[in-house]
């Protein structure tokens, strides 16, 4: 019996220049030195890598000499690439889909190569996302589209959100986490709570280590321009491990610490199949009941974990509005004063412009966010 065969017809075009770029990296020389060895100017090699320059027979012969890959293979790759470009050029829908990714910012951050991007934006984005087709993208990031739809007023395309999550996935892959252990994670969270009074640089670094030891990847990924997010919680498919992804959107330690514990609540309490995208929410927004309840439950869990309800009620009953009171209560609780100020402001007990000097300001230098004072 003959097994059925399925033609491979990807919805992207891979320029042979990408193979050449990898070969040059293996040789551990610069593109300029490789061009010198070939007898060409560096611009010729850069244009080939970018997919703009064609590999002619004479160039293919030189490439075979320098890389060991047969010239016929180089010429066949060039022919296939040009044919695919013609085919894809007739599909305006795919072209528009690729344009919705934050490609300029990804280039600025060094996540993708500008030259390879110019060759075929669709192919480079699929490669970055670790998917081989638009259909596979929908399979992998379908939950992101659902999360977007569940956030009324959230101005962010699934492509931008997927790119941000992919950066977290890459960081999580490099984290070297232990196997997930729920009891260890709960213990780690108690230890992390005690880190909040520390300098944020030190506290966040230690928090990351504690999470990794309990099997949770804690990632800090700067948001793309226009993303009104506080964080995300999700589970990697392989291996099956949770990820907490934060971005310091508000630039203050109280928001960042609260977001960490909010996302931790999603990991502890809610479905492993869901992607929880926590945007800056309006109290007037009437979310879907299930989604809304999950968010409220995570808020309550984080709030009461940081400050037990009985202690909070007793403090608020005698609070007169002074900084010394906040500092004394925070000291008793063993948490950052900024966390106390933030909660007082959110609950309407303190005006938003009061006691903000007790919060630490955060600056993006390298993850985790670096901290300083106002």
Protein Blocks (a to p, Z undefined) as FASTA:
>chain_A
ZZdddddddfbdcdfklmmmmmmmmnopafklmmmmnopafklmmmmmnomaccdfklmm
mmmmmnopafklmmmmmmmmmmmmmmmmmmmklmmmmmmpcfklmmmnopacfklmmmom
mlmmmmmnopabfklmmmmmmmmmmmmmmmghiacdfklmmmmmmmmmmmmmmnopacdd
fklmmmmmmmmmmmmmpcfklmmmmmmmmmmmnopacddddddehiacfbdcdddfbdcd
dddddehlnopaklmmmmmmmmmmmmmmmcfkbccddddddfklccdfklmmmmmmmmmm
mmmmmpgfklmmmmmmmogoiaklmmmmmmmnopafklmmmmmmmnopacfkgoklmpcc
dddfbdcdddddZZ
